[in-house]
Amino acid sequence: MAKEIDESKQGQSLVLTADSTNTKKLYIESYGCQMNFSDSEIVASILSKVGYNTTDSVDDADLVLYQHLLSSR
């Protein structure tokens, strides 16, 4: 069974719960398949461990990532 893409998420920034000790901001947008959204959450989680909180403002971000790759399983 194929996973369906939630079209409403296309191009929206990923915002996770902030860690008050983190000082840098990450803006991340995903497009494409469901794996891209999952990968973006993993990347944000890893970067959280090295001082990044997610933000919904590209202008406030210290690091900007756009995820638009096709995953193969």
Secondary structure, DSSP 8 states (H G I E B T S, - for coil): ------GGGTT-B------TT--EEEEEEE-SSHHHHHHHHHHHHHHHTTTEEE-S-GGG-SEEEEE------
